[in-house]
Amino acid sequence: MSKEIVLACQSLSKTYQDGKQKINVIHDINLQVVKGQKVAILGQSGSGKTTLLNLLGGLDKPTTGKVYLSDCRFDHLSANKRALMRNKHLGFIYQLHHLLPEFSALDNVLLPLMMREGVNKAQAVKRAREMLDIVGLCHRMDHKPATLSGGERQRVAIARALVTQPSCVLADEPTGNLDAHNSENILKLINTLSDQFAISFVVVTHDYAFAKQMDHIYEIEDGHLIDRPGLY
């Protein structure tokens, strides 16, 4: 029985124009992510990891190639339609949590749900509270980001990424600003949530120890995505 593919790209390339010079960032990348799978993408700074993540998430358009999200061609859609699909199918976690400083933890987690048309506010608040409880922060839901620790802020960001029940979460160096203890806690949380909700994770990282806890590891070298089976 074939596994459900939640995110995929075919022959993906991205070239930037810098004056008269063309900069080829990634070349002819093919990737499939199945339901519930945890994928790590390793690479040095400037290797194109974040560029690939932005292309997979529809935040940027490829120069050539195709991106598919839940069996729908994604990359050629308008910006508005890509935003609607992102809100329905994708969650995002960043190295810098990007929480809104004037909002409480609860309001930050609530935000993606409130962007949906015809949302029931009471049900959305209930869902946001449940997600904060799952990441162990129900007692901090009324606190603003400035009063939270780094690990707590990242857990709020994870709750925000998962509150819409996406099929896949894209994470860009989610432990990059955390100490070893908090990094381990975030890794355990990602593994638990992936298993509990059958959510796929694509995690960009430079941390080999973190990557080795994922189901599949790739590395970007010279703009190409290389399978690293010896690491998992």
SULJOVEN-V242226 format. One record per residue. N is the residue number from 1. SS is DSSP state (H for helix, E for strand, L for the rest). BURIAL is b if it has 9 or more other ideal C-beta (glycine too) atoms within 8 Angstrom, else e. D_LAST is the distance of its C-alpha to the last C-alpha in Angstrom with 2 decimals. Layout:
n = <N	N>
ss = <SS	SS>
burial = <BURIAL	BURIAL>
d_last = <D_LAST	D_LAST>
This chain:
n = <1	2	3	4	5	6	7	8	9	10	11	12	13	14	15	16	17	18	19	20	21	22	23	24	25	26	27	28	29	30	31	32	33	34	35	36	37	38	39	40	41	42	43	44	45	46	47	48	49	50	51	52	53	54	55	56	57	58	59	60	61	62	63	64	65	66	67	68	69	70	71	72	73	74	75	76	77	78	79	80	81	82	83	84	85	86	87	88	89	90	91	92	93	94	95	96	97	98	99	100	101	102	103	104	105	106	107	108	109	110	111	112	113	114	115	116	117	118	119	120	121	122	123	124	125	126	127	128	129	130	131	132	133	134	135	136	137	138	139	140	141	142	143	144	145	146	147	148	149	150	151	152	153	154	155	156	157	158	159	160	161	162	163	164	165	166	167	168	169	170	171	172	173	174	175	176	177	178	179	180	181	182	183	184	185	186	187	188	189	190	191	192	193	194	195	196	197	198	199	200	201	202	203	204	205	206	207	208	209	210	211	212	213	214	215	216	217	218	219	220	221	222	223	224	225	226	227	228	229	230	231	232>
ss = <L	L	L	L	E	E	E	E	E	E	E	E	E	E	E	E	E	E	L	L	E	E	E	E	E	E	E	E	E	E	E	E	E	E	L	L	L	E	E	E	E	E	L	L	L	L	L	L	H	H	H	H	H	H	H	H	L	L	L	L	L	L	L	E	E	E	E	E	E	L	L	E	E	L	L	L	L	L	H	H	H	H	H	H	H	H	H	H	H	E	E	E	E	E	L	L	L	L	L	L	L	L	L	E	H	H	H	H	H	H	H	H	H	H	L	L	L	L	L	L	H	H	H	H	H	H	H	H	H	H	H	H	H	H	L	L	L	H	H	H	L	L	L	E	H	H	H	L	L	H	H	H	H	H	H	H	H	H	H	H	H	H	L	L	L	L	L	E	E	E	E	E	L	L	L	L	L	L	L	H	H	H	H	H	H	H	H	H	H	H	H	H	H	H	H	H	H	L	L	E	E	E	E	E	L	L	L	H	H	H	H	L	L	L	L	E	E	E	E	E	E	L	L	E	E	E	E	L	H	H	H	L>
burial = <e	e	e	e	b	b	b	b	b	e	b	b	b	b	b	e	e	e	e	e	e	e	e	b	b	b	e	e	b	b	b	e	b	b	b	b	b	b	b	b	b	b	b	e	e	e	b	b	b	e	b	b	b	b	b	b	b	b	e	e	e	b	e	e	b	b	b	b	b	b	e	e	e	b	b	e	b	e	e	e	e	b	b	e	b	b	b	e	b	b	b	b	b	b	e	e	b	e	b	e	e	e	b	b	b	b	b	b	b	b	b	b	b	b	e	b	e	e	b	e	e	e	e	b	b	e	b	b	b	e	b	b	b	b	b	e	b	e	e	b	b	e	b	b	b	e	e	b	e	b	b	b	b	b	b	b	b	b	b	b	b	b	b	b	e	b	b	b	b	b	b	b	b	b	b	e	e	b	e	e	e	b	b	e	b	b	b	e	b	b	b	e	b	b	e	e	e	e	b	b	b	b	b	b	b	b	e	e	e	b	b	b	e	b	e	b	b	b	b	b	e	e	b	b	b	e	e	b	e	e	e	b>
d_last = <23.55	21.91	19.91	21.63	20.59	21.44	20.85	20.80	22.16	23.72	24.70	24.57	26.31	28.05	30.90	33.04	36.64	37.73	41.43	41.79	38.27	35.34	31.92	29.04	26.09	23.63	24.17	23.71	20.49	19.41	17.05	17.04	15.94	16.80	18.45	16.53	13.16	11.45	10.52	10.11	12.26	12.59	15.85	18.93	21.95	23.91	21.21	21.86	19.14	21.91	23.96	21.35	21.07	24.87	25.20	22.89	24.94	28.24	29.30	29.88	30.76	29.18	31.44	30.34	28.02	27.56	25.69	25.72	25.56	26.05	27.46	29.89	30.23	29.79	30.26	33.89	35.21	37.61	36.51	38.04	36.32	32.90	33.62	34.55	31.39	29.24	31.15	30.66	27.04	25.13	24.62	24.06	22.94	23.78	23.47	27.22	27.76	30.80	32.68	36.40	38.19	41.36	39.64	38.65	35.13	36.38	37.89	34.77	32.71	35.65	35.96	33.64	35.45	38.84	38.14	38.31	41.67	43.59	41.32	42.80	42.86	43.08	40.13	38.07	38.94	38.05	34.60	34.03	35.20	32.86	29.81	30.97	31.43	27.89	26.51	29.10	31.65	34.56	36.75	36.11	36.60	39.96	38.81	38.40	35.37	37.40	37.82	34.14	31.63	28.70	26.30	28.86	29.27	25.59	25.71	28.78	26.94	24.21	27.11	28.77	25.75	25.56	29.31	29.84	27.25	25.36	23.04	20.57	20.30	19.74	19.00	19.89	18.85	19.67	19.48	20.95	24.32	23.41	23.46	20.71	22.23	22.51	19.05	17.68	20.18	19.21	15.51	16.83	19.29	16.97	14.95	18.39	20.02	17.44	17.83	21.57	22.50	19.92	19.55	16.88	15.61	15.01	14.48	15.55	14.84	15.14	13.54	10.29	10.46	10.99	8.34	5.55	7.60	7.44	6.87	6.41	6.70	9.97	12.36	16.12	18.11	21.84	21.70	19.31	15.98	13.51	10.34	7.61	5.70	5.73	3.82	0.00>
